[in-house]
Amino acid sequence: MDCESDTIDSPKPPGPGGDPIHEEGVRLDTKSLFRAILPELDALETFLNETLSDVDPGVKGVVSHLLGVGGKRIRPSLVFLAAKFGKAPHSDKILPVAAATELIHMATLVHDDVVDQALVRRGRLTVHTKWSRRVAVLAGDYLFAQAFRLLARTGDPRATDIMAKVVYDMCQGEIQESIVALEEGPVSEAVYLERIGKKTAIFLAESCRIGAIMADADERFVKALETFGWGLGLGFQIVDDMLDLTASSVSFGKALGADLRAGIMTLPLIHALAHSPDRLRLAALARQGARGEGDVAEVRGILGASGSFAYAEQKAKTFVADALEGIKGLPSCEAKEALTSMASFVMERQA
Amino acid sequence: MDCESDTIDSPKPPGPGGDPIHEEGVRLDTKSLFRAILPELDALETFLNETLSDVDPGVKGVVSHLLGVGGKRIRPSLVFLAAKFGKAPHSDKILPVAAATELIHMATLVHDDVVDQALVRRGRLTVHTKWSRRVAVLAGDYLFAQAFRLLARTGDPRATDIMAKVVYDMCQGEIQESIVALEEGPVSEAVYLERIGKKTAIFLAESCRIGAIMADADERFVKALETFGWGLGLGFQIVDDMLDLTASSVSFGKALGADLRAGIMTLPLIHALAHSPDRLRLAALARQGARGEGDVAEVRGILGASGSFAYAEQKAKTFVADALEGIKGLPSCEAKEALTSMASFVMERQA
């Protein structure tokens, strides 16, 4: 047992600092993440490489390319960290489940890129650019299949059930988003939040939950960790959506304004369409898909002037604060520190 | 127990007719199929409709469209028929597993259509034509996810494991095919057979196997049914590939020559490239992707003259004969008759 304990910390009253995310001294701290789960993250890379090496030579090139793209490994990190709060933190179910979350995430990225016709992902050519659309769609399917093989390997049908539901909800969220984009209907903040819940927050919440369950954690801990993942996911996606308009494309690794061009509504845009004095001009720009860089800059200017970025950032902060509130009762340990630093990371990332 | 029996039929010596597929009187007989599993096929339609109704209204339109496209339900039929040879032919694992095979098949069709840019499938607009490529890719992912939820519902990790491996192999087969097509290398018959094995035969073999296993069939029966599915799958795919060039597009429900244009090598083409006196002209036509209807007709003429269609048909017959050989030891019953009629159907289909 790493963090598992029969007693749980008594919740502390909120300090004078208020916002737990941007308190003095709370900064992005990958060290605390690595301190808590460095051996697990190492084992993950080895395991992913081994898992994906068992392929035909032709397919191997595609898979190596995908692994080389790298990533933040947020979902498997959540699985590993959540498992620390269980009675069986070293269960051999945890590594395949963590790897499965990353493979599912990779599959959705490959499919996103092919439908967005993105040329690059994290500075590397996308699969459909390097090979073909067919190869990209199939590579995504292949990654899904490999993920479910790993989940079956646990011998625990809950693993398949939880992750199949995650993919199911994600797809529903994204299909909804796409159909709304096609129909060009107005989108409310509530619809937006429901959508990013399905698209991102459920995946992060369930990564926490599955890690805790596979490690046989107490039901209270499972709930607390799920709450954390949910708030983290909402905050993460709001910030990610903002970066579509605010990041520098070099650090972001993909083209700016891609969501805007695809007709996908993000929170600052939804806010500005309701509150900006320039909302008619903004609606026209959004409708025509803001084709040039000048259009994107104009949209960014309108959203800045109406305080819409600040509004979205504040919303994200609130969700991340909820996430931290959710785990404040968990026993203090390195894993809890690492979860806290992931929350800070979400709010401070620029790309 | 429907067909399960401790004694198995002693194999009969081959009759004077030789080829068991085209013997007098053996014709496509959907009646025998329906006689054996009519209640199961009815239950399948209800179950698929219910399973796919549990979605957001926006997604429901896409799903209804997909269900409306229909299909031959070959894979679930194999699951149901194979289950008849088990000790628990009425296990409640069988229906969700049968439905999962159909959902996985539908997912692969939706993804095939989006990468082929096919306009119609069985006379209906494809998902990406009616909505968008994004919706089509996501709808395929959604179907995969729903399939794995059903497999998890059996509580039997073997179900997830078997079907995840099927998707895994199918994707590898198709990625291989696509990369070969991109590289324009020569394809041998052996490579072709390995590819259609992964792409189709494994799925049909495993549909038989999973049905038998979920119904707790004797290991000999599981093996016999798997052998049947494998031969049926190879025969089916060879015929299906031939139809790309020989079908009338109305009955085929998709554009003729699609594989040819995509650079995908089919068995008659591989044969003719090795044996036709016009092989240089044929290679040129294949390389440039036989763009017009005139090109497709010319390819068809060359393949006809070199006996390449006849060659491929003979190959298909041999595999289907192997399939029937595989199950000749199974006890006689309606399910066995139905399997035999499916074998005839494969060889006699024109579209």
Interface residues (C-beta under 8 A of the other chain):
Chain A: V55 D56 G58 V59 G61 V62 A107 T108 H111 V114 V115 D116 W131 S132 R133 R134 V135 V137 L138 A139 G140 D141 Y142 F144 A145 Q146 F148 R149 L151 A152 R153 T154 G155 D156 P157 R158 T160 D161 M163 A164 K165 V166 V167 Y168 M170 C171 Q172 E174 I175 Q176 S178 I179 V180 L182 A262
Chain B: V55 D56 G58 V59 G61 V62 A107 T108 H111 V114 V115 D116 W131 S132 R133 R134 V135 V137 L138 A139 G140 D141 Y142 F144 A145 Q146 F148 R149 L151 A152 R153 T154 G155 D156 P157 R158 T160 D161 M163 A164 K165 V166 V167 Y168 M170 C171 Q172 E174 I175 Q176 S178 I179 V180 L182 A262
